[in-house]
Amino acid sequence: MTDGGPGYSAPVRRSLPAPALLLGAVAVAMLGGAVALAIGAGAGWIGKSTKTVVVNAASLSTGQTALPASVTSKARPIPGNGFDPARIYADRSAGVVTVYAFFGDPSSDATEAAQGSGFVISSKGYVLTNSHVITNAGEGSGKVKAASHLYVEFNDRDRVVAKVVGWDVYDDVGLLRVDPIAHVLRPVPLGESRSVVVGQPVAAIGSPLGNEDSLAVGVVSAIHRAIKALTVARYNIVDAIQTDAPITHGNSGGPLFDARGRVIGVNAQIRSQSGTGNDSGVGFAIPIDGIKRSIDQLLKSGRAKYAYVGITTQDLTPALAQALGYSVKQGALIEDVRPNGPGADSGLRGSKQPVKVLGYRDLCTGGDVVVAIDGRPVRNADDLVRIVSFELEPGSVATFTIVRGVQRKTVAVTMGDRDSAPAAVRAGPCGA
């Protein structure tokens, strides 16, 4: 499975030295119950001065997370069945903000600064944005740290101090809070991403390239996209919403609205041929269903927890299964098993034999095929990611149904904690 094309939306950053443009194709492994994808990273604004945006998403089929009343907007959907961008902008722009983050003294020109977007989700002062806007996540500097000074600017240009509530680097979620009496708040309502369909109209409001209160419109051009998580480089993300609505650097953290003015996703990534986001490209948003889970966990415990298996997997399709001689037609083919991880401790087996079939390159075969987890069907690698990431908890025990050769087996796997997972280093292809 491939999802490529250069160019990523990011917060607008300034610092010394100047931004660096990196090129290259990256092979990525998701070790939290994951899928290995060959992804063309292309030209991404990454490095100290500008960071690449990442999206993460929950399963569109999992249950809704009930948010606490303190972060539940009382704003009502826009009436009617038509798509009226002017009405959406008039009703929602007051709830969209520009986020300024300073990683040092704000008065110093040498201080790294980031500008992104965000939006108010509660009259209690909670503001949602991306984790990469308010932290150093994805810069390769080790421990993730929040900006030392944060400000939120409303559409009337009034700017207030914001405090960090928490962040989730896997879902690229950042949660802020402002004093609710410091400015009149116009929260926007959160919708559901599970009902999103290709072709439906959407509107994005944010601050691209520092141009506050900008409106862009388009349609949902694809769903269930798997993209690379660059804030935590060894993980991929499933179920991103793809849109052709023009978004670019600085849109990060802003809302993607449906026709009734409900947030269905958070704008987070753009890919284009030039790598700058200034030409025609496609954007990606984090589905709001997954973000609700992150918000709930951040408010309860201060961190978002994810289960960890320690495997990389590949889609097993009917044609590929036939070519490789598997007795099952579909599932998640285990390519690699991390030593001393939960999967290895449970006896799951990875692939050892490199093969080239059906145009696939660097494909490995011979490993177990996961076909179900706790009785839930696993039709492909993304299904495995959804179940492990969004339905299982660290420390829980899950029953993996696998096919090994011609035998069907069940294996009990005790989930690890993704935050405690070792760095992923593969010495060679097929676990060599």
DOTI-452114 format. One record per residue (C-alpha): x, y, z; residue number from 1. Coordinates in Angstrom, 2 decimals, decimal comma, m for minus. Layout:
<x = X&y = Y&z = Z&resi = NUM>
...
***
This chain:
<x = 0,00&y = 0,00&z = 0,00&resi = 1>
<x = 1,44&y = 3,35&z = m0,98&resi = 2>
<x = 0,44&y = 6,89&z = m0,07&resi = 3>
<x = 2,89&y = 9,35&z = m1,51&resi = 4>
<x = 3,50&y = 12,76&z = m2,92&resi = 5>
<x = 5,61&y = 15,54&z = m1,49&resi = 6>
<x = 4,67&y = 18,51&z = 0,61&resi = 7>
<x = 3,25&y = 18,83&z = 4,09&resi = 8>
<x = 1,19&y = 21,51&z = 5,78&resi = 9>
<x = 2,84&y = 22,77&z = 8,93&resi = 10>
<x = 2,70&y = 25,59&z = 11,42&resi = 11>
<x = 4,50&y = 28,70&z = 10,20&resi = 12>
<x = 7,79&y = 28,86&z = 12,10&resi = 13>
<x = 10,62&y = 31,31&z = 12,30&resi = 14>
<x = 14,04&y = 30,76&z = 13,85&resi = 15>
<x = 17,71&y = 30,60&z = 13,07&resi = 16>
<x = 18,80&y = 28,80&z = 10,95&resi = 17>
<x = 16,42&y = 29,06&z = 7,98&resi = 18>
<x = 13,99&y = 26,25&z = 7,10&resi = 19>
<x = 15,40&y = 23,09&z = 5,57&resi = 20>
<x = 13,64&y = 21,18&z = 2,82&resi = 21>
<x = 14,16&y = 17,44&z = 3,08&resi = 22>
<x = 13,52&y = 14,93&z = 0,31&resi = 23>
<x = 13,27&y = 11,17&z = 0,22&resi = 24>
<x = 11,19&y = 8,02&z = 0,30&resi = 25>
<x = 10,76&y = 6,44&z = 3,71&resi = 26>
<x = 9,75&y = 2,90&z = 4,67&resi = 27>
<x = 7,67&y = 3,20&z = 7,84&resi = 28>
<x = 6,72&y = 0,61&z = 10,42&resi = 29>
<x = 3,83&y = 0,94&z = 12,85&resi = 30>
<x = 4,72&y = m0,94&z = 16,00&resi = 31>
<x = 1,58&y = m0,29&z = 18,00&resi = 32>
<x = m0,27&y = m3,09&z = 16,28&resi = 33>
<x = 0,62&y = m1,79&z = 12,92&resi = 34>
<x = 0,99&y = m1,75&z = 9,20&resi = 35>
<x = 4,23&y = m1,28&z = 7,27&resi = 36>
<x = 3,77&y = 1,07&z = 4,34&resi = 37>
<x = 6,12&y = 2,40&z = 1,69&resi = 38>
<x = 5,45&y = 6,12&z = 1,76&resi = 39>
<x = 6,99&y = 8,82&z = m0,41&resi = 40>
<x = 7,83&y = 11,42&z = 2,19&resi = 41>
<x = 8,74&y = 13,72&z = m0,65&resi = 42>
<x = 9,47&y = 17,31&z = 0,16&resi = 43>
<x = 8,41&y = 18,06&z = 3,70&resi = 44>
<x = 9,08&y = 21,13&z = 5,75&resi = 45>
<x = 10,79&y = 19,51&z = 8,66&resi = 46>
<x = 13,63&y = 20,48&z = 10,93&resi = 47>
<x = 14,08&y = 23,11&z = 13,59&resi = 48>
<x = 12,41&y = 25,98&z = 11,82&resi = 49>
<x = 9,37&y = 24,29&z = 10,29&resi = 50>
<x = 7,79&y = 20,98&z = 11,25&resi = 51>
<x = 5,89&y = 18,48&z = 9,23&resi = 52>
<x = 2,28&y = 17,93&z = 10,14&resi = 53>
<x = 0,93&y = 14,50&z = 10,99&resi = 54>
<x = m2,50&y = 13,08&z = 11,34&resi = 55>
<x = m3,87&y = 10,32&z = 13,38&resi = 56>
<x = m7,36&y = 8,84&z = 13,37&resi = 57>
<x = m9,58&y = 6,43&z = 15,20&resi = 58>
<x = m11,69&y = 3,75&z = 13,62&resi = 59>
<x = m14,84&y = 5,03&z = 11,96&resi = 60>
<x = m16,63&y = 1,99&z = 13,34&resi = 61>
<x = m15,77&y = 2,29&z = 17,01&resi = 62>
<x = m18,12&y = 3,69&z = 19,62&resi = 63>
<x = m18,40&y = 7,39&z = 20,32&resi = 64>
<x = m16,53&y = 8,89&z = 23,25&resi = 65>
<x = m18,79&y = 10,89&z = 25,54&resi = 66>
<x = m16,94&y = 14,10&z = 26,31&resi = 67>
<x = m17,27&y = 15,77&z = 29,72&resi = 68>
<x = m19,69&y = 18,68&z = 29,91&resi = 69>
<x = m16,74&y = 21,06&z = 30,38&resi = 70>
<x = m15,60&y = 20,47&z = 26,79&resi = 71>
<x = m18,98&y = 20,05&z = 25,14&resi = 72>
<x = m20,13&y = 22,92&z = 22,95&resi = 73>
<x = m23,74&y = 24,02&z = 23,15&resi = 74>
<x = m23,60&y = 25,50&z = 19,66&resi = 75>
<x = m26,28&y = 24,12&z = 17,38&resi = 76>
<x = m25,77&y = 22,86&z = 13,83&resi = 77>
<x = m26,60&y = 25,24&z = 11,02&resi = 78>
<x = m30,14&y = 24,47&z = 9,81&resi = 79>
<x = m30,92&y = 23,27&z = 6,32&resi = 80>
<x = m29,50&y = 20,71&z = 3,93&resi = 81>
<x = m27,59&y = 22,98&z = 1,55&resi = 82>
<x = m23,93&y = 24,01&z = 1,61&resi = 83>
<x = m23,54&y = 27,72&z = 2,26&resi = 84>
<x = m19,86&y = 28,66&z = 2,86&resi = 85>
<x = m20,76&y = 32,28&z = 3,64&resi = 86>
<x = m23,16&y = 31,12&z = 6,37&resi = 87>
<x = m20,57&y = 28,71&z = 7,79&resi = 88>
<x = m17,97&y = 31,49&z = 7,92&resi = 89>
<x = m20,38&y = 33,97&z = 9,48&resi = 90>
<x = m21,48&y = 31,50&z = 12,16&resi = 91>
<x = m18,16&y = 29,80&z = 12,95&resi = 92>
<x = m15,22&y = 32,13&z = 12,27&resi = 93>
<x = m15,50&y = 33,76&z = 15,70&resi = 94>
<x = m14,72&y = 30,38&z = 17,24&resi = 95>
<x = m11,57&y = 29,84&z = 15,16&resi = 96>
<x = m8,31&y = 31,24&z = 16,52&resi = 97>
<x = m4,69&y = 31,74&z = 15,57&resi = 98>
<x = m2,24&y = 30,02&z = 17,91&resi = 99>
<x = 1,20&y = 31,53&z = 18,60&resi = 100>
<x = 3,81&y = 29,38&z = 20,35&resi = 101>
<x = 7,23&y = 30,61&z = 21,50&resi = 102>
<x = 9,95&y = 28,17&z = 22,48&resi = 103>
<x = 11,93&y = 30,72&z = 24,46&resi = 104>
<x = 11,81&y = 34,44&z = 25,15&resi = 105>
<x = 9,05&y = 35,93&z = 22,94&resi = 106>
<x = 10,93&y = 39,24&z = 22,79&resi = 107>
<x = 14,04&y = 37,65&z = 21,23&resi = 108>
<x = 14,34&y = 37,40&z = 17,46&resi = 109>
<x = 16,42&y = 34,24&z = 17,92&resi = 110>
<x = 13,56&y = 32,42&z = 19,65&resi = 111>
<x = 11,85&y = 29,73&z = 17,62&resi = 112>
<x = 8,18&y = 30,51&z = 17,14&resi = 113>
<x = 5,27&y = 28,64&z = 15,60&resi = 114>
<x = 1,98&y = 29,91&z = 14,24&resi = 115>
<x = m0,90&y = 27,55&z = 13,68&resi = 116>
<x = m4,65&y = 27,50&z = 13,95&resi = 117>
<x = m7,12&y = 26,25&z = 16,51&resi = 118>
<x = m10,74&y = 26,50&z = 17,59&resi = 119>
<x = m12,76&y = 26,94&z = 20,76&resi = 120>
<x = m14,69&y = 23,83&z = 21,81&resi = 121>
<x = m16,09&y = 24,92&z = 25,16&resi = 122>
<x = m17,31&y = 28,00&z = 27,01&resi = 123>
<x = m14,96&y = 26,86&z = 29,80&resi = 124>
<x = m12,05&y = 28,06&z = 27,67&resi = 125>
<x = m10,80&y = 24,85&z = 26,02&resi = 126>
<x = m9,14&y = 25,30&z = 22,63&resi = 127>
<x = m8,20&y = 22,46&z = 20,28&resi = 128>
<x = m5,17&y = 22,49&z = 17,98&resi = 129>
<x = m2,35&y = 20,16&z = 16,87&resi = 130>
<x = 0,36&y = 18,88&z = 19,21&resi = 131>
<x = 3,07&y = 19,86&z = 16,75&resi = 132>
<x = 1,95&y = 23,51&z = 16,93&resi = 133>
<x = 2,40&y = 23,78&z = 20,70&resi = 134>
<x = 5,27&y = 21,31&z = 21,32&resi = 135>
<x = 8,59&y = 20,30&z = 19,77&resi = 136>
<x = 7,19&y = 16,91&z = 18,74&resi = 137>
<x = 8,74&y = 15,61&z = 15,54&resi = 138>
<x = 11,91&y = 17,65&z = 15,72&resi = 139>
<x = 14,07&y = 14,74&z = 16,88&resi = 140>
<x = 15,09&y = 16,54&z = 20,04&resi = 141>
<x = 14,23&y = 13,73&z = 22,42&resi = 142>
<x = 11,65&y = 14,44&z = 25,10&resi = 143>
<x = 8,58&y = 16,27&z = 23,91&resi = 144>
<x = 8,26&y = 19,69&z = 25,52&resi = 145>
<x = 5,58&y = 22,32&z = 25,29&resi = 146>
<x = 6,24&y = 25,87&z = 24,18&resi = 147>
<x = 7,23&y = 28,18&z = 27,03&resi = 148>
<x = 4,78&y = 30,90&z = 26,00&resi = 149>
<x = 1,46&y = 30,43&z = 24,21&resi = 150>
<x = m1,07&y = 32,95&z = 22,96&resi = 151>
<x = m4,44&y = 32,65&z = 21,25&resi = 152>
<x = m5,62&y = 35,41&z = 18,94&resi = 153>
<x = m9,32&y = 35,77&z = 18,11&resi = 154>
<x = m10,76&y = 37,10&z = 14,87&resi = 155>
<x = m11,10&y = 40,60&z = 16,39&resi = 156>
<x = m7,26&y = 40,52&z = 16,80&resi = 157>
<x = m7,49&y = 40,41&z = 20,59&resi = 158>
<x = m4,75&y = 38,13&z = 21,95&resi = 159>
<x = m4,85&y = 36,28&z = 25,29&resi = 160>
<x = m2,52&y = 33,96&z = 27,18&resi = 161>
<x = m3,15&y = 30,22&z = 26,82&resi = 162>
<x = m2,06&y = 27,32&z = 29,02&resi = 163>
<x = m1,34&y = 23,75&z = 27,91&resi = 164>
<x = m3,76&y = 21,13&z = 29,22&resi = 165>
<x = m2,02&y = 18,26&z = 27,45&resi = 166>
<x = m1,12&y = 16,74&z = 24,11&resi = 167>
<x = m1,25&y = 13,46&z = 22,22&resi = 168>
<x = 1,59&y = 13,11&z = 19,71&resi = 169>
<x = 0,10&y = 9,94&z = 18,17&resi = 170>
<x = m3,17&y = 11,68&z = 17,28&resi = 171>
<x = m1,41&y = 15,05&z = 16,88&resi = 172>
<x = m3,82&y = 16,65&z = 19,33&resi = 173>
<x = m3,03&y = 19,67&z = 21,45&resi = 174>
<x = m5,47&y = 20,90&z = 24,09&resi = 175>
<x = m5,17&y = 24,45&z = 25,45&resi = 176>
<x = m7,18&y = 26,51&z = 27,87&resi = 177>
<x = m7,71&y = 30,24&z = 28,10&resi = 178>
<x = m9,34&y = 32,23&z = 30,87&resi = 179>
<x = m13,03&y = 32,21&z = 29,87&resi = 180>
<x = m13,46&y = 35,77&z = 31,14&resi = 181>
<x = m10,48&y = 37,08&z = 29,15&resi = 182>
<x = m12,49&y = 37,14&z = 25,93&resi = 183>
<x = m15,99&y = 36,33&z = 24,72&resi = 184>
<x = m15,93&y = 32,70&z = 23,57&resi = 185>
<x = m17,88&y = 31,29&z = 20,62&resi = 186>
<x = m17,44&y = 27,52&z = 20,80&resi = 187>
<x = m18,03&y = 25,46&z = 17,66&resi = 188>
<x = m19,88&y = 22,11&z = 17,73&resi = 189>
<x = m18,07&y = 18,81&z = 17,20&resi = 190>
<x = m19,65&y = 16,44&z = 14,71&resi = 191>
<x = m18,92&y = 12,82&z = 13,79&resi = 192>
<x = m16,33&y = 11,63&z = 11,31&resi = 193>
<x = m17,73&y = 8,11&z = 11,02&resi = 194>
<x = m20,50&y = 9,37&z = 8,75&resi = 195>
<x = m18,18&y = 11,26&z = 6,38&resi = 196>
<x = m18,50&y = 10,19&z = 2,74&resi = 197>
<x = m16,50&y = 10,95&z = m0,37&resi = 198>
<x = m17,94&y = 13,88&z = m2,29&resi = 199>
<x = m19,54&y = 15,76&z = 0,59&resi = 200>
<x = m18,70&y = 19,50&z = 0,72&resi = 201>
<x = m16,44&y = 20,82&z = 3,47&resi = 202>
<x = m15,12&y = 24,20&z = 4,62&resi = 203>
<x = m11,79&y = 24,93&z = 6,33&resi = 204>
<x = m11,16&y = 28,05&z = 8,39&resi = 205>
<x = m7,70&y = 28,94&z = 9,66&resi = 206>
<x = m4,61&y = 31,08&z = 9,29&resi = 207>
<x = m2,63&y = 29,83&z = 6,29&resi = 208>
<x = 0,78&y = 31,52&z = 6,05&resi = 209>
<x = m0,32&y = 33,85&z = 8,83&resi = 210>
<x = m3,37&y = 35,11&z = 6,97&resi = 211>
<x = m5,96&y = 34,96&z = 9,74&resi = 212>
<x = m9,61&y = 34,09&z = 9,22&resi = 213>
<x = m9,17&y = 32,51&z = 5,81&resi = 214>
<x = m11,93&y = 30,35&z = 4,36&resi = 215>
<x = m11,30&y = 27,48&z = 1,94&resi = 216>
<x = m13,93&y = 25,15&z = 0,49&resi = 217>
<x = m13,86&y = 21,83&z = m1,30&resi = 218>
<x = m15,06&y = 18,28&z = m0,97&resi = 219>
<x = m13,98&y = 15,14&z = 0,83&resi = 220>
<x = m11,90&y = 13,47&z = m1,86&resi = 221>
<x = m11,13&y = 10,23&z = 0,03&resi = 222>
<x = m11,51&y = 8,59&z = 3,43&resi = 223>
<x = m9,63&y = 5,86&z = 5,30&resi = 224>
<x = m6,26&y = 7,20&z = 4,17&resi = 225>
<x = m3,16&y = 5,81&z = 5,89&resi = 226>
<x = m0,40&y = 8,37&z = 6,28&resi = 227>
<x = 2,92&y = 8,61&z = 8,04&resi = 228>
<x = 3,05&y = 9,98&z = 11,58&resi = 229>
<x = 6,03&y = 12,29&z = 11,55&resi = 230>
<x = 5,69&y = 13,48&z = 15,12&resi = 231>
<x = 6,40&y = 9,87&z = 16,11&resi = 232>
<x = 8,20&y = 8,61&z = 13,04&resi = 233>
<x = 7,78&y = 4,86&z = 13,49&resi = 234>
<x = 3,98&y = 4,96&z = 13,48&resi = 235>
<x = 1,48&y = 5,27&z = 10,67&resi = 236>
<x = m2,04&y = 6,56&z = 11,01&resi = 237>
<x = m5,23&y = 5,18&z = 9,50&resi = 238>
<x = m8,55&y = 6,74&z = 8,49&resi = 239>
<x = m7,40&y = 10,27&z = 7,71&resi = 240>
<x = m9,93&y = 12,40&z = 5,82&resi = 241>
<x = m8,57&y = 13,61&z = 2,48&resi = 242>
<x = m9,87&y = 16,87&z = 1,06&resi = 243>
<x = m9,19&y = 19,05&z = m1,95&resi = 244>
<x = m10,00&y = 22,21&z = 0,03&resi = 245>
<x = m6,94&y = 24,48&z = m0,35&resi = 246>
<x = m5,00&y = 24,47&z = 2,91&resi = 247>
<x = m1,35&y = 25,25&z = 3,52&resi = 248>
<x = 1,26&y = 26,06&z = 6,19&resi = 249>
<x = m0,41&y = 27,69&z = 9,17&resi = 250>
<x = m3,72&y = 25,88&z = 8,69&resi = 251>
<x = m2,46&y = 23,22&z = 11,11&resi = 252>
<x = m4,90&y = 22,74&z = 13,96&resi = 253>
<x = m7,83&y = 24,47&z = 12,29&resi = 254>
<x = m11,30&y = 22,95&z = 11,88&resi = 255>
<x = m12,75&y = 21,17&z = 8,86&resi = 256>
<x = m16,50&y = 21,80&z = 8,88&resi = 257>
<x = m19,32&y = 19,87&z = 7,26&resi = 258>
<x = m22,24&y = 21,62&z = 5,57&resi = 259>
<x = m23,99&y = 22,19&z = 8,89&resi = 260>
<x = m21,00&y = 23,81&z = 10,54&resi = 261>
<x = m19,94&y = 20,83&z = 12,65&resi = 262>
<x = m16,26&y = 19,93&z = 13,01&resi = 263>
<x = m15,55&y = 16,59&z = 11,36&resi = 264>
<x = m11,77&y = 16,85&z = 11,44&resi = 265>
<x = m8,72&y = 18,93&z = 12,27&resi = 266>
<x = m6,67&y = 20,08&z = 9,27&resi = 267>
<x = m3,18&y = 18,70&z = 9,62&resi = 268>
<x = m1,35&y = 17,84&z = 6,41&resi = 269>
<x = m1,06&y = 18,85&z = 2,78&resi = 270>
<x = 0,82&y = 17,11&z = m0,01&resi = 271>
<x = 1,72&y = 18,76&z = m3,28&resi = 272>
<x = 4,22&y = 18,40&z = m6,11&resi = 273>
<x = 6,33&y = 21,40&z = m5,12&resi = 274>
<x = 6,44&y = 20,52&z = m1,44&resi = 275>
<x = 5,46&y = 24,05&z = m0,47&resi = 276>
<x = 1,69&y = 23,69&z = m0,46&resi = 277>
<x = 1,45&y = 26,65&z = m2,84&resi = 278>
<x = 0,37&y = 24,55&z = m5,81&resi = 279>
<x = m2,51&y = 22,15&z = m6,27&resi = 280>
<x = m2,41&y = 19,36&z = m3,72&resi = 281>
<x = m4,51&y = 17,31&z = m1,33&resi = 282>
<x = m5,03&y = 17,94&z = 2,34&resi = 283>
<x = m5,63&y = 15,57&z = 5,23&resi = 284>
<x = m7,57&y = 16,05&z = 8,45&resi = 285>
<x = m7,61&y = 14,08&z = 11,69&resi = 286>
<x = m11,10&y = 12,60&z = 12,14&resi = 287>
<x = m12,86&y = 14,16&z = 15,11&resi = 288>
<x = m13,97&y = 10,76&z = 16,47&resi = 289>
<x = m10,37&y = 9,88&z = 17,31&resi = 290>
<x = m9,72&y = 13,33&z = 18,71&resi = 291>
<x = m12,62&y = 12,98&z = 21,14&resi = 292>
<x = m10,89&y = 9,94&z = 22,61&resi = 293>
<x = m7,68&y = 11,93&z = 23,02&resi = 294>
<x = m9,47&y = 14,84&z = 24,70&resi = 295>
<x = m11,23&y = 12,51&z = 27,10&resi = 296>
<x = m7,97&y = 10,84&z = 28,15&resi = 297>
<x = m6,07&y = 14,11&z = 28,45&resi = 298>
<x = m8,71&y = 15,48&z = 30,81&resi = 299>
<x = m8,85&y = 12,30&z = 32,88&resi = 300>
<x = m5,18&y = 11,41&z = 33,25&resi = 301>
<x = m3,10&y = 14,05&z = 31,51&resi = 302>
<x = m1,91&y = 11,66&z = 28,81&resi = 303>
<x = m3,33&y = 9,62&z = 25,96&resi = 304>
<x = m2,56&y = 5,91&z = 26,27&resi = 305>
<x = m2,25&y = 3,45&z = 23,40&resi = 306>
<x = m1,77&y = m0,29&z = 23,39&resi = 307>
<x = 1,36&y = m1,75&z = 21,80&resi = 308>
<x = 1,96&y = m5,14&z = 20,15&resi = 309>
<x = 5,40&y = m4,76&z = 18,59&resi = 310>
<x = 4,72&y = m5,99&z = 15,06&resi = 311>
<x = 4,61&y = m4,63&z = 11,53&resi = 312>
<x = 2,03&y = m5,98&z = 9,12&resi = 313>
<x = 1,10&y = m5,91&z = 5,46&resi = 314>
<x = m2,31&y = m6,20&z = 3,79&resi = 315>
<x = m3,00&y = m9,74&z = 2,62&resi = 316>
<x = m5,41&y = m9,50&z = m0,32&resi = 317>
<x = m7,03&y = m12,45&z = m2,13&resi = 318>
<x = m4,68&y = m12,12&z = m5,12&resi = 319>
<x = m1,63&y = m11,78&z = m2,90&resi = 320>
<x = m2,72&y = m14,71&z = m0,73&resi = 321>
<x = m3,01&y = m16,90&z = m3,82&resi = 322>
<x = 0,39&y = m15,79&z = m5,12&resi = 323>
<x = 2,04&y = m16,49&z = m1,77&resi = 324>
<x = 0,23&y = m19,77&z = m1,18&resi = 325>
<x = m1,72&y = m18,80&z = 1,93&resi = 326>
<x = m4,81&y = m20,79&z = 2,85&resi = 327>
<x = m6,69&y = m17,65&z = 3,96&resi = 328>
<x = m7,81&y = m14,98&z = 1,48&resi = 329>
<x = m7,35&y = m11,84&z = 3,55&resi = 330>
<x = m5,96&y = m10,54&z = 6,81&resi = 331>
<x = m2,91&y = m8,76&z = 8,23&resi = 332>
<x = 0,31&y = m10,56&z = 7,30&resi = 333>
<x = 2,95&y = m10,14&z = 10,01&resi = 334>
<x = 6,21&y = m9,04&z = 8,44&resi = 335>
<x = 8,31&y = m8,28&z = 11,51&resi = 336>
<x = 8,09&y = m8,98&z = 15,24&resi = 337>
<x = 10,06&y = m6,78&z = 17,62&resi = 338>
<x = 12,32&y = m8,76&z = 20,02&resi = 339>
<x = 11,06&y = m8,83&z = 23,61&resi = 340>
<x = 7,82&y = m7,10&z = 22,65&resi = 341>
<x = 4,30&y = m8,32&z = 23,52&resi = 342>
<x = 3,93&y = m10,05&z = 20,14&resi = 343>
<x = 7,25&y = m11,85&z = 20,47&resi = 344>
<x = 6,50&y = m12,89&z = 24,06&resi = 345>
<x = 3,21&y = m14,38&z = 22,86&resi = 346>
<x = 4,85&y = m16,40&z = 20,11&resi = 347>
<x = 3,69&y = m14,45&z = 17,06&resi = 348>
<x = 5,89&y = m15,15&z = 14,04&resi = 349>
<x = 7,11&y = m12,71&z = 11,43&resi = 350>
<x = 8,07&y = m13,28&z = 7,80&resi = 351>
<x = 11,58&y = m14,34&z = 6,81&resi = 352>
<x = 11,40&y = m14,92&z = 3,06&resi = 353>
<x = 11,71&y = m11,97&z = 0,67&resi = 354>
<x = 9,53&y = m12,19&z = m2,43&resi = 355>
<x = 8,60&y = m10,04&z = m5,43&resi = 356>
<x = 5,12&y = m10,72&z = m6,75&resi = 357>
<x = 2,35&y = m8,65&z = m8,35&resi = 358>
<x = 4,65&y = m5,66&z = m8,59&resi = 359>
<x = 5,34&y = m5,56&z = m4,83&resi = 360>
<x = 8,91&y = m4,87&z = m3,79&resi = 361>
<x = 10,57&y = m5,63&z = m0,46&resi = 362>
<x = 7,67&y = m7,88&z = 0,49&resi = 363>
<x = 8,26&y = m10,61&z = 3,04&resi = 364>
<x = 6,28&y = m13,83&z = 3,41&resi = 365>
<x = 6,04&y = m16,84&z = 5,71&resi = 366>
<x = 4,70&y = m15,05&z = 8,76&resi = 367>
<x = 1,46&y = m15,48&z = 10,67&resi = 368>
<x = m1,70&y = m13,90&z = 9,28&resi = 369>
<x = m3,92&y = m12,17&z = 11,85&resi = 370>
<x = m7,57&y = m12,70&z = 10,88&resi = 371>
<x = m9,34&y = m11,60&z = 14,09&resi = 372>
<x = m8,76&y = m9,93&z = 17,46&resi = 373>
<x = m11,17&y = m10,74&z = 20,27&resi = 374>
<x = m13,56&y = m12,09&z = 17,63&resi = 375>
<x = m13,50&y = m8,89&z = 15,56&resi = 376>
<x = m12,55&y = m9,53&z = 11,92&resi = 377>
<x = m9,17&y = m8,29&z = 10,70&resi = 378>
<x = m9,47&y = m7,91&z = 6,93&resi = 379>
<x = m6,30&y = m5,91&z = 6,44&resi = 380>
<x = m3,47&y = m4,20&z = 8,29&resi = 381>
<x = m5,50&y = m1,06&z = 8,97&resi = 382>
<x = m8,17&y = m3,12&z = 10,76&resi = 383>
<x = m5,47&y = m4,40&z = 13,10&resi = 384>
<x = m4,32&y = m0,85&z = 13,82&resi = 385>
<x = m7,85&y = 0,33&z = 14,55&resi = 386>
<x = m8,58&y = m2,44&z = 17,02&resi = 387>
<x = m5,26&y = m2,29&z = 18,87&resi = 388>
<x = m5,02&y = 1,50&z = 18,98&resi = 389>
<x = m8,59&y = 2,43&z = 19,78&resi = 390>
<x = m10,25&y = m0,55&z = 21,42&resi = 391>
<x = m7,50&y = m2,08&z = 23,55&resi = 392>
<x = m5,68&y = m0,66&z = 26,55&resi = 393>
<x = m2,12&y = m1,18&z = 27,84&resi = 394>
<x = m2,09&y = m4,19&z = 30,15&resi = 395>
<x = m5,21&y = m5,77&z = 28,66&resi = 396>
<x = m5,12&y = m9,28&z = 27,20&resi = 397>
<x = m6,42&y = m9,78&z = 23,66&resi = 398>
<x = m7,02&y = m13,01&z = 21,77&resi = 399>
<x = m5,41&y = m12,94&z = 18,33&resi = 400>
<x = m6,77&y = m15,46&z = 15,84&resi = 401>
<x = m3,98&y = m16,29&z = 13,41&resi = 402>
<x = m3,41&y = m18,57&z = 10,45&resi = 403>
<x = m0,02&y = m20,30&z = 10,46&resi = 404>
<x = 0,43&y = m22,44&z = 7,38&resi = 405>
<x = m2,82&y = m24,38&z = 7,13&resi = 406>
<x = m3,61&y = m24,19&z = 10,85&resi = 407>
<x = m5,83&y = m21,67&z = 12,59&resi = 408>
<x = m4,67&y = m20,81&z = 16,11&resi = 409>
<x = m5,57&y = m18,44&z = 18,94&resi = 410>
<x = m2,84&y = m16,58&z = 20,78&resi = 411>
<x = m3,26&y = m14,51&z = 23,95&resi = 412>
<x = m1,32&y = m11,24&z = 23,75&resi = 413>
<x = m0,83&y = m8,95&z = 26,73&resi = 414>
<x = m0,76&y = m5,38&z = 25,43&resi = 415>
<x = 2,20&y = m3,16&z = 26,16&resi = 416>
<x = 2,22&y = 0,63&z = 26,45&resi = 417>
<x = 3,21&y = 2,50&z = 23,29&resi = 418>
<x = 5,04&y = 5,16&z = 25,29&resi = 419>
<x = 7,33&y = 2,47&z = 26,72&resi = 420>
<x = 8,03&y = 0,80&z = 23,38&resi = 421>
<x = 11,69&y = 0,64&z = 22,31&resi = 422>
<x = 12,87&y = 2,44&z = 19,21&resi = 423>
<x = 12,24&y = 0,52&z = 16,01&resi = 424>
<x = 15,48&y = m0,53&z = 14,31&resi = 425>
<x = 15,51&y = m3,17&z = 11,59&resi = 426>
<x = 18,90&y = m4,53&z = 10,58&resi = 427>
<x = 17,70&y = m5,64&z = 7,19&resi = 428>
<x = 14,73&y = m6,86&z = 5,11&resi = 429>
<x = 12,48&y = m9,59&z = 6,46&resi = 430>
<x = 13,81&y = m9,26&z = 9,99&resi = 431>
<x = 17,37&y = m10,10&z = 8,96&resi = 432>
***
